[in-house]
Amino acid sequence: MSLPLLRRRLIFVTGKGGVGKTTVALALGLAAAHTGLRTIVADLNGDGDPQELELAPNLFRVSVDPQSAMEEYLTVKVPGPAAHALRQSRIFHAFAMATPGMREMLVMGKLWELAQIERRTEDAAPYDLVIVDAPASGHGVAILRTPRTFADIARVGPIANQAQAIARTLADHAFTSVIAVCTPEEMPVNETLQLSDAVRALPDPMELEAVVLNARYPDRFSAEDVSTLKDAATGAAEHDRTGIDIALAEHRRATLQLGQEQRLRDAFRERLLVLPYLFESRIELPQLEQLAEALTR
């Protein structure tokens, strides 16, 4: 069984910082790879490897940064000697990087290229799905807005043509989607609801295809269990109360999270996907497999 949102070719994963966007993007990529889709997860931190590296069968990862994206663009679009001269020019690089929105535009150009069936990068194989580990909500929305802004400002010329092509791709809901990641806490949920409004307000309006509630704590105790624990706590010796207090605190945490989950369910209904909290010190491939299975299920 595959997730309906895997029918898109370009998926942006965003949300409040610290909610596990990277983990969810990789888990989603692994779920896609298991269905036979040749998938790449592109992170926009700029501090990873700019090479397209295979992590698992059908799953690749790449780090996209404006500098390497610009050099690739010059290689493809500008004749040999001129491209070399521009690549070596510090003044040109400084000017390009200082132009408002240019860094975001270069990054979006590379993401667009990764999602094309016929890629412009020499000897590069196409992907069935590109998953973007996008910046946090506000910057993530700004990146989605950039191509339309450049298309409207430039109007003519190669930059305008490129921006218009990217803007059309983003506006195609059969091609592109956005999903939000949040944790079951008040601030991340608030930001997710605001993000939903923000993508609707884009020049080319979008909807959140899905919301992934990440790190949902297990609700281990029934109402009867809680009543029994409270009765046991009454008159218990101090050393016996420690475990009971921990259990009751865990129940309170799960109850609070359930309330935040309900806020999301009221807003997004069947678009809400829930991932469990993993009691692990590190998230590596076995843990990602668990989350990919949960997403598919």
C-alpha positions as CSV (number, residue, x, y, z in Angstrom):
1,M,0.0,0.0,0.0
2,S,1.3,3.5,-0.9
3,L,0.5,6.9,0.4
4,P,-1.6,9.0,-2.0
5,L,0.7,11.9,-1.7
6,L,3.5,9.8,-3.2
7,R,1.8,10.4,-6.6
8,R,3.4,13.8,-6.7
9,R,6.9,14.4,-8.1
10,L,7.9,17.2,-5.8
11,I,7.1,17.4,-2.1
12,F,8.1,20.1,0.3
13,V,8.4,19.2,3.9
14,T,8.3,22.1,6.3
15,G,7.1,23.1,9.8
16,K,8.4,24.7,13.0
17,G,12.1,24.2,13.7
18,G,12.9,21.3,15.9
19,V,9.9,19.1,15.1
20,G,11.8,16.4,13.2
21,K,11.3,17.6,9.6
22,T,14.5,15.9,8.4
23,T,13.5,12.6,10.1
24,V,10.1,12.7,8.5
25,A,11.5,13.7,5.1
26,L,13.8,10.7,5.2
27,A,11.1,8.3,6.5
28,L,8.8,9.5,3.7
29,G,11.6,9.0,1.2
30,L,12.2,5.5,2.5
31,A,8.4,4.7,2.2
32,A,8.5,5.9,-1.4
33,A,11.7,3.9,-2.2
34,H,10.0,0.7,-0.8
35,T,7.3,1.1,-3.4
36,G,9.9,1.2,-6.2
37,L,10.0,5.0,-6.7
38,R,13.5,6.3,-7.4
39,T,13.5,9.0,-4.7
40,I,15.9,11.7,-3.6
41,V,15.7,13.8,-0.4
42,A,17.1,17.3,-0.9
43,D,18.1,19.2,2.2
44,L,18.6,22.9,2.0
45,N,21.0,23.4,4.9
46,G,23.9,23.7,2.5
47,D,26.3,21.9,4.9
48,G,26.0,18.4,3.5
49,D,27.3,16.7,0.3
50,P,26.3,18.3,-3.0
51,Q,26.7,14.9,-4.7
52,E,23.7,12.7,-5.1
53,L,24.5,9.8,-2.7
54,E,22.6,6.6,-2.4
55,L,21.4,5.9,1.2
56,A,19.4,2.7,0.5
57,P,18.0,1.0,-2.6
58,N,16.1,3.6,-4.6
59,L,16.8,6.3,-1.9
60,F,19.2,9.1,-2.5
61,R,20.2,12.3,-0.7
62,V,21.7,15.6,-1.8
63,S,22.5,18.9,-0.1
64,V,21.5,21.9,-2.2
65,D,23.2,25.3,-1.6
66,P,23.0,28.5,-3.7
67,Q,26.7,28.6,-4.6
68,S,26.8,25.1,-6.2
69,A,23.4,25.7,-7.8
70,M,24.6,28.9,-9.4
71,E,27.8,27.2,-10.7
72,E,25.7,24.4,-12.2
73,Y,23.3,26.9,-13.8
74,L,26.2,28.8,-15.4
75,T,27.7,25.6,-16.8
76,V,24.4,24.7,-18.4
77,K,23.1,28.1,-19.6
78,V,26.3,30.1,-20.4
79,P,28.8,29.2,-23.2
80,G,32.1,27.6,-21.9
81,P,34.6,30.4,-21.6
82,A,32.0,32.9,-20.4
83,A,30.7,30.5,-17.8
84,H,34.3,29.8,-16.5
85,A,34.9,33.6,-16.3
86,L,31.8,34.1,-14.3
87,R,32.5,31.2,-12.0
88,Q,35.9,32.7,-11.2
89,S,34.6,36.2,-10.7
90,R,34.3,37.1,-7.0
91,I,32.5,40.4,-7.9
92,F,29.8,38.5,-9.9
93,H,29.4,36.0,-7.0
94,A,29.1,38.7,-4.4
95,F,26.6,40.6,-6.6
96,A,24.5,37.5,-7.3
97,M,24.3,36.4,-3.6
98,A,23.5,39.9,-2.5
99,T,20.5,40.3,-4.9
100,P,17.3,39.9,-2.8
101,G,15.7,36.5,-3.3
102,M,18.5,35.3,-5.6
103,R,19.8,32.6,-3.2
104,E,16.2,31.2,-2.8
105,M,15.7,31.4,-6.6
106,L,18.9,29.4,-7.3
107,V,17.9,26.8,-4.8
108,M,14.4,26.5,-6.3
109,G,16.0,26.2,-9.7
110,K,18.1,23.2,-8.6
111,L,15.0,21.5,-7.0
112,W,13.1,22.0,-10.2
113,E,15.9,20.5,-12.1
114,L,16.0,17.4,-9.9
115,A,12.3,16.9,-10.5
116,Q,12.5,16.9,-14.3
117,I,12.2,13.8,-16.3
118,E,14.9,15.1,-18.7
119,R,17.5,16.7,-16.4
120,R,19.9,19.4,-17.6
121,T,22.8,18.0,-15.4
122,E,25.1,15.9,-17.6
123,D,24.8,12.2,-17.1
124,A,22.2,12.6,-14.3
125,A,19.5,10.0,-14.0
126,P,15.9,11.2,-13.4
127,Y,14.0,10.7,-10.2
128,D,10.4,9.6,-9.7
129,L,10.1,11.7,-6.6
130,V,11.9,14.6,-5.0
131,I,11.3,15.3,-1.3
132,V,12.6,18.7,-0.1
133,D,13.7,19.0,3.5
134,A,12.7,22.6,3.5
135,P,13.5,25.4,6.0
136,A,11.2,26.2,8.9
137,S,7.7,27.5,8.2
138,G,8.3,31.2,7.5
139,H,11.3,30.7,5.3
140,G,9.7,27.7,3.7
141,V,6.8,29.8,2.5
142,A,9.1,32.5,1.3
143,I,11.0,30.0,-0.9
144,L,7.7,28.8,-2.4
145,R,6.8,32.5,-3.2
146,T,10.2,33.3,-4.8
147,P,9.7,32.0,-8.4
148,R,6.4,33.9,-8.9
149,T,8.0,37.0,-7.5
150,F,11.0,36.8,-9.9
151,A,8.7,36.0,-12.8
152,D,6.6,39.1,-12.2
153,I,9.6,41.4,-11.7
154,A,11.8,40.2,-14.5
155,R,9.0,39.6,-17.0
156,V,11.4,38.9,-19.9
157,G,14.7,37.2,-20.4
158,P,16.2,33.9,-19.2
159,I,15.6,34.5,-15.5
160,A,12.0,35.3,-16.1
161,N,11.6,32.2,-18.3
162,Q,13.1,30.0,-15.7
163,A,11.1,31.6,-12.9
164,Q,7.9,31.2,-14.9
165,A,8.6,27.5,-15.5
166,I,9.3,26.9,-11.8
167,A,6.2,28.9,-10.8
168,R,4.0,26.8,-13.1
169,T,5.5,23.6,-11.6
170,L,4.7,24.8,-8.1
171,A,1.1,25.8,-9.1
172,D,0.5,22.3,-10.6
173,H,-1.1,20.4,-7.7
174,A,-0.7,17.1,-9.5
175,F,3.1,17.7,-9.6
176,T,3.9,19.6,-6.3
177,S,2.6,19.3,-2.8
178,V,3.5,20.7,0.7
179,I,3.3,18.8,3.9
180,A,3.8,20.1,7.4
181,V,5.5,18.4,10.3
182,C,4.7,19.3,14.0
183,T,4.9,17.8,17.4
184,P,1.9,17.5,19.7
185,E,2.6,20.8,21.6
186,E,0.7,24.1,21.6
187,M,3.3,26.3,19.7
188,P,4.1,23.8,16.9
189,V,0.4,23.2,16.4
190,N,-0.3,27.0,16.3
191,E,2.4,27.4,13.8
192,T,1.0,24.6,11.6
193,L,-2.4,26.2,11.5
194,Q,-0.7,29.5,10.6
195,L,1.3,27.7,7.9
196,S,-1.9,26.3,6.4
197,D,-3.2,29.9,6.0
198,A,0.1,31.1,4.6
199,V,0.3,28.6,1.8
200,R,-3.3,29.4,0.9
201,A,-2.3,33.0,0.6
202,L,0.5,32.4,-1.8
203,P,0.2,34.1,-5.3
204,D,-0.5,30.6,-6.5
205,P,-2.5,29.2,-3.6
206,M,-1.7,25.8,-2.2
207,E,-3.1,23.5,0.4
208,L,-1.2,21.3,2.9
209,E,-1.4,17.9,1.4
210,A,-0.8,16.3,4.7
211,V,0.2,17.1,8.3
212,V,2.5,14.7,10.1
213,L,2.1,14.7,13.9
214,N,5.6,13.5,14.9
215,A,6.7,12.0,18.2
216,R,3.2,11.2,19.6
217,Y,3.7,9.9,23.1
218,P,1.9,6.5,23.8
219,D,-1.2,6.6,25.9
220,R,-0.4,3.6,28.1
221,F,-3.1,3.9,30.8
222,S,-6.9,3.5,30.7
223,A,-9.2,5.5,33.0
224,E,-9.4,2.5,35.2
225,D,-5.6,2.2,35.3
226,V,-5.3,5.9,36.4
227,S,-7.8,5.4,39.1
228,T,-5.9,2.4,40.4
229,L,-2.6,4.3,40.4
230,K,-4.2,7.3,42.3
231,D,-5.6,4.9,44.9
232,A,-2.3,3.2,45.2
233,A,-0.5,6.5,45.7
234,T,-2.7,7.3,48.7
235,G,-0.8,6.3,51.8
236,A,2.1,4.7,49.9
237,A,5.6,4.9,51.2
238,E,7.8,7.6,49.6
239,H,10.0,5.0,47.8
240,D,6.9,3.3,46.4
241,R,5.4,6.6,45.2
242,T,8.2,7.4,42.8
243,G,7.1,4.9,40.1
244,I,3.5,5.8,40.6
245,D,4.2,9.5,40.2
246,I,6.2,8.8,37.0
247,A,3.3,6.8,35.6
248,L,0.8,9.5,36.4
249,A,3.1,12.2,34.9
250,E,3.4,10.1,31.7
251,H,-0.4,9.9,31.5
252,R,-0.8,13.7,31.9
253,R,1.7,14.2,29.1
254,A,-0.2,11.9,26.8
255,T,-3.5,13.5,27.7
256,L,-2.1,17.0,26.9
257,Q,-0.8,15.7,23.6
258,L,-4.1,14.1,22.7
259,G,-5.7,17.5,23.1
260,Q,-3.2,19.1,20.6
261,E,-3.8,16.1,18.2
262,Q,-7.5,16.8,18.3
263,R,-6.9,20.4,17.3
264,L,-5.1,19.2,14.2
265,R,-7.7,16.5,13.5
266,D,-10.4,19.1,13.6
267,A,-8.5,21.2,11.1
268,F,-7.1,18.5,8.7
269,R,-9.2,15.4,9.4
270,E,-8.0,12.5,7.1
271,R,-4.9,14.5,6.1
272,L,-3.4,14.1,9.6
273,L,-0.8,11.3,9.9
274,V,0.5,10.3,13.3
275,L,4.0,9.0,14.0
276,P,5.0,7.5,17.4
277,Y,7.6,8.8,19.8
278,L,10.7,6.5,19.4
279,F,12.5,5.9,22.6
280,E,15.9,5.9,20.9
281,S,19.0,8.0,21.5
282,R,19.6,8.3,17.7
283,I,17.5,8.0,14.6
284,E,19.2,5.8,12.1
285,L,18.1,3.5,9.3
286,P,16.3,0.9,11.5
287,Q,14.3,3.7,13.2
288,L,13.5,5.3,9.9
289,E,12.2,1.9,8.7
290,Q,9.8,1.9,11.6
291,L,8.5,5.4,10.8
292,A,8.3,4.6,7.1
293,E,6.1,1.6,7.9
294,A,3.9,3.7,10.2
295,L,3.5,6.3,7.4
296,T,2.5,3.6,4.9
297,R,0.2,1.9,7.4
